[in-house]
Amino acid sequence: MLAQIPAGARKSQGIRVGQTVAQELLARRANDGSSAPLMSFTPGTKPGNYQLTPPKFQSPVFTQWSKVKPFTLDRANEFRPKAPAALTSSAYATALNEVKTLGIAQGSTRTPDQSQIAQFWNPPIWGPWNQIAETAALGHHGTLSQNARAFALLNLSFADSVIAFYDAKYTYDLWRPVTAIQKADTDGNPATAADSNWTPFVPTAPDPSYPGAHSTISTAGAVVLSSVYGDRFRFTVSSSALPGIERSFKAFSDAAQEAGLSRIYAGVHTRLDHVAGQRLGRSVATFVVDHFLKSQAASAHR
C-alpha cells in the first residue's frame, strides 16, 4: 500500500509524522526536571572527595540530573554501581598508577596510536555512536520502522544512562585523577606517590570521576546495536576533534572498548571508572532492549 504512494508524498508524510511525534514527546517531557536549576555543590575536604579541577576550576555540571525523570527506568539509581575501591586498596593504587603514566600531558608512556585515540573520542560521546548507528542502518538496508526502532532504543538507552551515571557520580563524589595524583600523599596508600605538577593530556570534565561517562554510553551503544544487527560489523567512524581522521572497527564492542579506554589515555579517568561505566551502560541498555519497543519478529516468537 505504502509503495503505491509517490516517493515525494511518502517523504512529506514521514516528516509530518516525525514532527508530530517530536511535539508530543516534548510536551510529555515538559516537566521532567531537566530544566530545573543546578543543585548547589560544595566540594568535600576529605581525601577522595571530588575537587574542582585545573585549569579553569569550573563549577560542576548537571548536579541536578539524577532528579530528571527517566524515560524507561523506574528510578535513577536502579542500576547504580557499587562503591569504588577504597583509596587504601591495591586495586585503587593499580588504577591510579596506570593513568598516572599513560594519561600525563608530557612524558607519557602512551603510544602514538593511544594519543590519537585519546583525542579522537574526546568530544561528546553520543555523537559518534549515532554516526555509527547510521552507518549500521545503511549497511543493513533496514526498513524505516526498523531504523526508527534502532535509533529509539539507542537514544533511550543514552538518555537514561546519563541520568544513571550522574546519580552515581554525585553519590560517590570521587576525585578526578588530576586531583588524586597531585594529592596522593593524602590517600593513605603506600603504593601511590604524589606529583604536584601532574596534568592530564586532555582537560578534565567538570564532574566527579566515577563512573566514566564515555564507558557507560559506549557500552550502552554497543549493546543496543549488537541486539539489532549483531556485534560483528565492519565500519569506520570520524571525529570532530580530528577532522580527516577515521578509525575502523570489526565490531561494535571493539569501538566501545576503545572509546572507554580513551579516557585513561586522556588522563581523565581510571580503569575503575571505566569498568564501572561498562557495567552500568550494559545494565541500562539490556533493560531497555528487553522491555521496550520489541520488534514484530520477536513478538511473533513469544
KARA-V616685 format. One record per pair of residues at least 24 apart in sequence whose C-alpha atoms are under 7 Angstrom apart, sorted by the first residue. I is the first residue (numbers start at 1). J is the second residue. D is the distance in Angstrom with one decimal. If there is no record, write none. Layout:
BEGIN
I J D
I J D
END
This chain:
BEGIN
32 68 5.6
32 69 5.1
33 67 6.4
33 68 4.6
33 69 6.5
34 65 6.7
34 68 5.5
38 62 6.4
38 63 5.6
38 64 5.3
39 63 5.4
39 64 5.3
47 186 6.2
47 187 5.7
48 174 5.6
48 175 5.3
49 173 5.7
49 174 5.2
49 175 5.1
50 173 5.3
50 174 4.9
50 175 3.6
50 176 6.5
50 208 5.6
51 175 6.0
51 179 7.0
52 206 7.0
53 204 6.9
53 206 7.0
58 206 6.1
59 206 6.5
60 206 4.7
60 207 5.0
61 206 6.1
61 207 6.1
65 163 5.8
65 166 6.2
66 163 5.2
66 164 6.6
66 166 5.7
66 167 4.6
68 163 6.8
70 160 5.6
70 163 6.9
71 156 6.6
71 160 6.3
72 160 7.0
72 288 6.7
73 160 6.9
76 163 5.9
76 164 4.9
76 167 6.2
77 164 6.1
77 167 6.4
79 280 6.4
79 283 6.6
80 164 6.8
80 168 6.0
80 280 7.0
81 168 7.0
81 276 6.2
81 280 6.4
83 172 6.8
87 187 5.9
87 189 6.6
88 187 6.8
88 188 5.8
88 189 4.6
93 191 5.9
93 192 5.8
95 270 5.5
95 271 5.5
95 272 6.4
96 177 7.0
96 270 6.1
97 192 6.9
99 264 5.5
99 265 6.9
99 267 5.7
99 270 5.9
100 181 7.0
102 264 6.9
102 265 5.4
103 200 5.6
103 201 5.7
103 264 6.0
103 265 4.6
103 266 5.0
103 267 3.6
104 198 6.6
104 199 5.7
104 200 4.7
104 201 5.3
104 267 6.0
105 199 5.8
105 200 5.0
105 201 3.8
110 265 6.9
114 265 6.3
115 265 6.7
117 262 5.6
118 262 4.5
118 263 6.3
118 265 5.5
118 266 4.9
119 241 6.5
120 239 5.7
120 241 5.8
120 242 6.0
121 239 7.0
121 259 5.9
121 262 6.6
123 241 6.6
125 214 6.0
125 217 7.0
126 217 6.9
128 237 6.9
129 221 6.4
132 237 6.4
149 293 6.7
150 228 6.7
153 224 6.7
153 288 6.8
153 289 6.7
154 221 6.1
154 224 5.9
157 220 6.5
157 284 6.3
157 285 5.2
157 288 6.3
158 217 6.0
158 220 7.0
161 216 6.9
161 217 6.7
161 281 6.2
161 284 6.2
165 211 6.4
165 213 6.8
168 210 7.0
168 211 6.8
169 208 5.4
169 209 6.5
169 210 5.3
169 211 6.2
170 208 6.6
173 208 5.5
174 208 5.4
174 209 5.5
174 210 6.0
175 208 5.9
175 209 5.9
176 208 6.3
176 209 5.0
176 268 6.6
176 269 6.8
177 267 6.8
177 268 5.9
177 269 6.2
177 270 7.0
200 266 6.3
200 267 4.5
200 268 6.5
201 266 5.0
201 267 5.7
202 266 5.1
202 267 6.5
204 268 5.4
209 269 6.3
209 273 6.6
210 273 4.9
211 273 4.4
211 274 6.6
211 276 5.4
211 277 4.9
212 269 6.7
212 273 4.8
212 274 5.3
212 277 5.1
213 277 6.5
214 259 6.5
214 260 5.4
215 259 6.8
215 260 4.2
215 274 5.4
215 277 4.9
215 278 5.3
216 277 4.1
216 278 5.1
216 280 5.9
216 281 4.2
217 281 5.9
218 256 4.7
218 259 6.6
218 260 6.9
219 256 5.4
219 278 5.5
219 281 5.3
219 282 5.8
220 281 4.4
220 282 5.3
220 284 7.0
220 285 5.0
222 252 5.0
222 253 5.4
222 256 6.2
223 282 6.4
223 285 6.2
223 286 6.9
224 285 6.2
224 289 6.7
226 252 6.8
END
